[in-house]
Amino acid sequence: MPTESELNTGVLLFLPYRALENRVMQRIGPNGTRLTEAAEVADGVVAEVEKEWEEHLGKRRMKQLCEALSLLREITDPWA
């Protein structure tokens, strides 16, 4: 298995996203849920995770992360 320094940027972006997605999906009932309920669940989980990430990274680094990802969105998101 590659070390962290050997992981490419795509993988480094994917891993935290996948962890976030898994936490959202764990909160949705096994029989599914209404779209509005799913959106509320997702919003709550995302807020929890972002708070954890900020506690881990610190405010400055979390802000820098969001700024860098927003800049990348300019060249990667066709709907931006």
C-alpha positions as CSV (number, residue, x, y, z in Angstrom):
1,M,0.0,0.0,0.0
2,P,1.4,3.4,-0.9
3,T,2.3,5.9,1.9
4,E,0.5,9.1,2.2
5,S,3.2,11.0,0.4
6,E,2.8,8.6,-2.5
7,L,-1.0,9.1,-2.9
8,N,-2.0,11.3,-5.8
9,T,-4.2,14.4,-5.4
10,G,-7.2,12.6,-6.7
11,V,-7.0,9.9,-4.1
12,L,-6.4,12.5,-1.4
13,L,-9.5,14.4,-2.4
14,F,-11.6,11.2,-2.7
15,L,-10.8,9.7,0.7
16,P,-12.3,12.4,2.9
17,Y,-15.3,12.8,0.4
18,R,-16.0,9.1,0.6
19,A,-15.8,9.2,4.4
20,L,-18.3,12.1,4.4
21,E,-20.6,10.3,2.0
22,N,-20.6,7.1,4.1
23,R,-21.6,9.0,7.2
24,V,-24.5,10.6,5.4
25,M,-25.7,7.3,4.0
26,Q,-25.5,5.7,7.5
27,R,-28.1,8.2,8.7
28,I,-30.6,7.4,5.9
29,G,-33.0,4.6,6.8
30,P,-32.8,1.2,5.2
31,N,-36.0,1.7,3.4
32,G,-34.9,5.1,2.1
33,T,-36.4,8.4,3.1
34,R,-38.1,11.3,1.5
35,L,-35.9,13.7,-0.4
36,T,-36.4,16.6,2.0
37,E,-35.6,14.4,5.0
38,A,-32.5,13.1,3.2
39,A,-31.4,16.7,2.5
40,E,-31.8,17.6,6.1
41,V,-29.9,14.6,7.3
42,A,-27.1,15.4,4.8
43,D,-26.9,19.0,5.9
44,G,-26.6,18.0,9.5
45,V,-23.9,15.4,8.9
46,V,-21.9,17.7,6.6
47,A,-22.0,20.4,9.4
48,E,-20.8,17.8,11.9
49,V,-18.0,16.6,9.7
50,E,-16.9,20.1,8.7
51,K,-16.7,21.0,12.4
52,E,-14.5,17.9,13.0
53,W,-12.3,18.7,10.1
54,E,-11.9,22.3,11.3
55,E,-11.0,21.0,14.8
56,H,-8.4,18.7,13.2
57,L,-6.9,21.2,10.7
58,G,-7.4,24.4,12.6
59,K,-9.4,27.4,11.3
60,R,-6.7,28.8,9.1
61,R,-6.0,25.5,7.3
62,M,-9.7,24.7,6.9
63,K,-10.3,28.2,5.3
64,Q,-7.3,27.6,3.0
65,L,-8.7,24.2,2.0
66,C,-12.1,25.7,1.2
67,E,-10.4,28.5,-0.8
68,A,-8.2,26.1,-2.8
69,L,-11.1,23.8,-3.6
70,S,-13.3,26.7,-4.6
71,L,-10.5,27.8,-7.0
72,L,-10.3,24.3,-8.4
73,R,-14.1,24.3,-8.9
74,E,-13.6,27.1,-11.4
75,I,-11.8,24.7,-13.8
76,T,-13.5,21.4,-12.9
77,D,-17.2,22.2,-12.5
78,P,-19.0,22.7,-15.8
79,W,-22.1,24.1,-13.9
80,A,-20.1,26.7,-11.8
